[in-house]
Amino acid sequence: MCDMRDPHLQAQASGAIARHAQATIAPTTQQLDAIADFQRTDNRFFSSKALRSFAHGGPAPDLPQGHTASEKRGREFFVDAPWNPPSKKGVCALCHSGPMLNTANEFTTIPTGAPPGWRAFDIGVSSRNLMNNPVRTFAVTDPCNNTMVVNSPDPGIMITDVYNIPMLAQFLPPRESCILHPGFFANMFKTPQLRGVRHTAPYFHDNSAKDLEAVLEQYVFMFTSNAGFPLTDSNILLTQQDIKDIIAFLRLL
């Protein structure tokens, strides 16, 4: 789930049966295991052949080299490279790295403050709120009784509680230390994998981007509006040519 509420496929299946289907009989552990196994093995659940092969024990997919000049320029945004604005090399890879392009890389700590391996970010989707979803007010209190007010149509992993998300909690200081307020995680959502992304529209947790062009519009907003993480204070400005190049590369994945 985009807010990372389910730690594994069995939990996701159980939630769908209870909340969506509103079943009156709970599935057994064996049934949930069978659903998860079906999802792991049926080829229709994979967005690309490379991802299917990787899931079945094959080699981790590499970044395509690109054929056209535009595709090759777009690739430069996704190579792991030190943060060096106004250079744009590697700027997408800060959050979209690793075999599935869904993990923060080793260079992400300077511009975003996130540790390598972190897998949730705020890129301004909730604050932009193109879907005009109702904005609600949340009073969020930490263990030290410090309260933060958050206004958001969908605060993401803040509601899930980041300490209940094992892949993120491993990077955090103890909850009782109150070093990071839970409100800090408002509007963060799981970083999606990008393999086969050309086939997986619409995009973002609220389906607000109908195509890859709209996805790039969101990133222009993020870089220029001070929405989201500290990267927005950089000198990164995506030109129309940059946008065309990134999209050309994304269509190769």
C-alpha positions, -999 to +999 in steps of 0.1 A: +000+000+000+012+035-007+010+044+030+029+012+038+002-001+062+006-037+052+040-054+059+035-083+036+012-097+009-008-118+034-017-087+054-027-069+022-050-098+012-065-100+046-073-062+045-088-064+011-111-093+021-122-077+054-126-041+042-133-043+004-152-075+002-165-072+038-165-109+041-183-124+071-158-153+074-121-145+080-097-163+056-074-189+071-037-186+073-034-212+046-057-193+023-038-161+028-005-179+021-020-193-011-030-158-023+004-145-016+021-174-034-002-168-064+008-132-065+045-140-064+044-166-091+017-155-117+034-136-145+005-112-148+014-095-116+047-082-129+051-049-148+081-060-168+100-092-179+131-080-161+112-076-128+096-110-132+130-126-138+145-108-107+116-119-085+123-155-096+159-154-087+174-139-118+200-111-120+191-076-109+181-055-139+205-027-150+196+007-162+190+006-200+218+023-219+194+041-243+195+044-280+186+079-288+203+110-276+173+119-255+171+085-238+208+087-230+204+122-215+175+110-195+195+081-182+219+105-165+192+115-141+191+079-128+227+070-123+241+070-088+261+102-086+271+127-058+248+156-051+263+186-069+237+212-079+231+229-103+242+197-120+212+174-124+232+142-128+218+115-105+190+137-091+163+111-097+185+083-084+186+100-049+152+083-042+149+059-072+179+037-069+186+000-064+174-029-087+138-018-086+145+020-085+126+024-053+153+030-027+173+060-016+210+057-025+242+066-007+241+102-018+206+110-005+217+121+030+229+156+019+200+169-001+171+151+016+183+142+051+172+106+045+195+076+052+205+053+023+179+026+020+150+049+030+118+042+010+093+070+016+093+107+006+071+137+004+072+152-031+043+176-026+015+155-039-007+160-008+001+197-005-006+203-042-038+183-039-048+184-076-078+161-068-092+187-044-097+160-017-110+174+016-082+188+038-084+176+074-066+188+105-046+163+126-033+171+161-003+147+165+013+142+199+046+124+205+056+104+237+069+136+252+035+153+249+047+177+221+018+183+198+021+193+161-008+203+139-009+189+104-033+199+077-035+174+048-059+156+026-039+124+031-009+124+055+004+090+043+028+071+066+021+095+095-012+077+099+003+043+095+029+051+122+064+049+109+075+028+138+051+001+126+068-001+093+098-024+097+117-013+066+116+023+079+117+019+116+151+003+114+166+037+105+149+057+133+160+067+168+139+052+196+104+065+197+108+075+234+137+098+225+113+122+208+141+132+184+117+129+154+082+140+159+056+117+142+042+148+124+075+150+106+064+121+084+032+137+072+026+134+035+053+109+029+044+079+008+062+047-003+086+052-032+072+032-061+094+009-082+098+021-118+102-010-139+075-010-165+063+024-154+050+032-188+023+006-182+012+016-147-007+049-150-023+067-133+004+077-108+008+088-072-012+077-042-042+098-053-040+089-090-035+126-097-011+121-126-027+105-156+005+101-176+043+105-173+041+141-185+019+149-155+044+131-132+071+154-144+049+184-138+047+173-102+084+172-099+087+207-114+063+218-087+083+200-060+116+216-070+102+251-073+075+254-046+093+245-013+069+215-010+083+183+003+119+176+015+149+200+016+158+192-020+133+219-030+158+245-017+183+234-044+191+250-077+176+222-097+153+234-125+139+209-149+138+224-184+113+212-211+142+193-227+150+176-194+113+166-190+113+150-225+146+132-218+135+118-185+102+105-200+121+090-230+142+071-205+113+060-183+096+045-213+126+021-216+123+006-182 
